[in-house]
């Protein structure tokens, strides 16, 4: 029934040139999935029209958009019959002198088609042997205006046809190094760097892949350490670089006074290393965990308190950008934990110490309606801590820093308040200014003067303030209480119970006037989740909260958010 309906719609659009609004035509094709009809004969006219559009300069963009839609919607039979023709047409367009807009669109369509080819083994072999070697040289020599799109297409070739990319490995690496020098580096560049080790032949049991991966990793590590040497040149860092570092990437030289450029380079190289650790690899990769942990320790060993003890111009400038440097190091640690999982247990005490160290120097007493200082950095710490607790469970050696974690988390989940006293009579008398001069109220007239006497305070409210930090803090607190259990000290658990219950009671008392970040229902749900963890975690010295929690959850059923009320159920 659905197929016959779509056939009728397609038949009514056979005279495609009569459709003046191409956007409407495209939306009709996409909504009704007209190009997914099973029999190729029913699409012959549409495919012919698309090919004519590709050969016409005026309708080329329309043809490319329809071809991309056809490649996504068509059946396997239609795709297998036409894919070689489509790649040839697209290859000709890449080699022609089309506008950058057309070239970018050609790259997108080519990526879509090449992404579907591996599902057809015979076609995949043909494309890898004959088509990819034709397309890659054009992509590697792309103009600056459409190079980002060409790199996305190169990424697809490296991912799906690594063997065919082997002869172009040196040129691809040179292009990647050039792109790494830019201020804004696309995500596809980092992925291409990680995929580079898997290009070409792998040798016996993938030994060449393993060697290439180690070489790529050592190059990045060496470049990262050399960048840190310039950033921390006049500082006595307790962690030194490894003496076995290899030659780094052939990047341009940056002087030690260009702090912002050095920090940007560190962040770019760190993202390259993250891609190496996270990308799937066709062979066994020997992750140098010790060297990566050493790099992270060296990066986090310097903080703003150390820099500002003896401030200089360069140190103040470095202190400005240091949170970005630390954030990249924590992101790298997060990626290393995901890659190695329980194999990283020998470094458990180091991981916990680093996270506690970050929370100590970023702790502030500010509690206003504006974003907390170092909020993003502290959020990264909590996310890494949560990941570590999830992966290794009770084996996580967090007891030594447990009190530090609890103290900082409870500080970050406290509701935000920013209240300014209004111009009330009471407040003026308290400040010693005396009561304001009384004015005779005029009959029939009112306004601001009449209202000011009853105005007590103003509040600056932002519903989203602190939301992300609170969610990550509450998530980390939930896993700390759940995983540690009786390993938490009685005082820490009692304090956690008291603060959690206090915040919930205050929220239930205020109703719809609750303070941020608990205006957000996800934060309220996470708070009730911590309450549940406190109930189901027995502790010999902490009180049983079962009855209290039942009462709080029963009241929570009346929450205006379905998400919160359903969790309380």
C-alpha positions, 0 to 999 in steps of 0.5 A: 500500500505504501509503495503504491502510494509513493509510486503515485507521488513519484509519477506526479513529479516525473516532469521535474522541471515543472517544479519551480521551488526546488526546496519543496521538491527536495522536501517531498522526496525526503519526507515520502522516501520516494527514492527507496522504491525497490525496482530500479526501473521505477527510478530510471527517469529520476536517475537520468534527471540527476545525471543531467543536472550534474552535467549542467552548470546551472543545475549542478547543485540541485543534482548533487543534493538529489544524488546525496538523497538517492545514495541514502535512500536507494535499495542495494540493487540500485546502488550497486548498479550505479555506484561506479557511474556516480563516483566517475561523475563526482571525480570529474567534478572534483577535477573541474574548475567548479566554484568552492561551494560546488566542490564542498558539496561534491566532497560531501556526496562522495563521502556519503557514497564511499561510506556505503561501498564497504557493504558490497565486497566486490564493488569495494575491491573495485573502488579501492583499486581503481577509484580511490587512487583517482580521487585522492590526488585531487583531494590532497591538492584541494584549494584552501576554500574547500580543503576542510570538506576535502579532508572529510572525504580523505578521512572516509577514504582512510577509514574504508579503504586503508590499503588503497591509501598506503601509497599516499601516506606521506602526502596525507601526513604532510597535509595533516601537519599543515592543518595542525598549524591552524588556529581552528583545527577540524575534528576530521584532522585528528581522526586522520592522524589516528587512521594514518598508522593503519594505511597500507599493508600490515605485514605479518599479524599486523606488525607494521601497523603496531610499529606505525602506531607506536611511532605516531604516538611517540611523535605526539608525546615528544612534541607535547613535552617540548611544548611544555618545556617552553611553557614551564621554562622558568619553573621548577617542575617536579616532573621531568620529561622522559629521556627516551623521547623520539623526534617530534612532529615537523611543526614550526618553531614557537618562541617561549614568549608566545604563551597563547600559541603554545597553549593552542599547540598543546591542546591540538597535540593533546587532541591528536593523542586522544584520537590515537587512544580512542580510534579502533585499530586493526592490530594490537597497539601498545599504549605507553601508559607510563609516558602518558601519565607522566605527561599528564602529571607534568602538565598538572604539576603547575597551577595558578597558585604556584605561578602567582607566588612570584608573578611576572608578566609571562607567569600572569599570562600563563596563569590566564591560559592555564585552565585550558591547558589543565582541561586538555590534560584531564580530557587526555586522562579521561581518554586513557582511562577509557582506553586502558580501563582496569589495566590502569589500576597500577596508576590508581593512586596517581589518578586519585591524587591528580584529581584531588589536587585539581579540586584543591587549587580550583576551590573558591568561596564564590557563590553567586548567580554567575558561573563559578570560577574554574567551573568547567575545569572542576566539571572535567575533574568530576567527570573523570572521577565518575568514569574511574569509579564506574570502570574499576568500582571498589578497586578505585583507590579514592579513600585517601582523597575521599574527604576532599572529594566530598567537601568540594562536591558539597560546595558545588551542589549548593544552590546559587544565590545573588541577592541585593538589598532593596531601598527599604526603610528598614535597610536604610535605618540599619545602615545608619542613613536614617529614614527617608524624608516623608513626602505627602502622598498625592491623591490619585497618583502612585508609582515607584515612590509608593512601591519602594518602601515595600521592596525588600531585595532583588535577585539576579536569576539565570535558570541555566547557571551552574547546571552542568557543574551541578549535574557532574558533581551530583553524579560523582557524589552518587558514585562515591557513596555507592562504590565506597559504601562503608569505606567512607568515613562516618563524618563524610557520609553524615555531612553528605546526608545532612546537606542533601536532605537540607537542599531537598527540604529547601526546594520543597519549601520554595516550590516554583521559586527554587534557586538555580541550578535546581530550577532545572529538573535534571538537577533535582532528579540527580539530587534525589538519586544521591538521597537514594544512594545514602539510603541503600548504602549501610554504614555502622556510624551513620543514621538510617534515612529510610523513613526520612527519605520516604517522606521526601520522595512522597513530597517529590511526587508533586514536583512539576517535572514529570522526570522528577516525579516519575523518579520519586515514584 
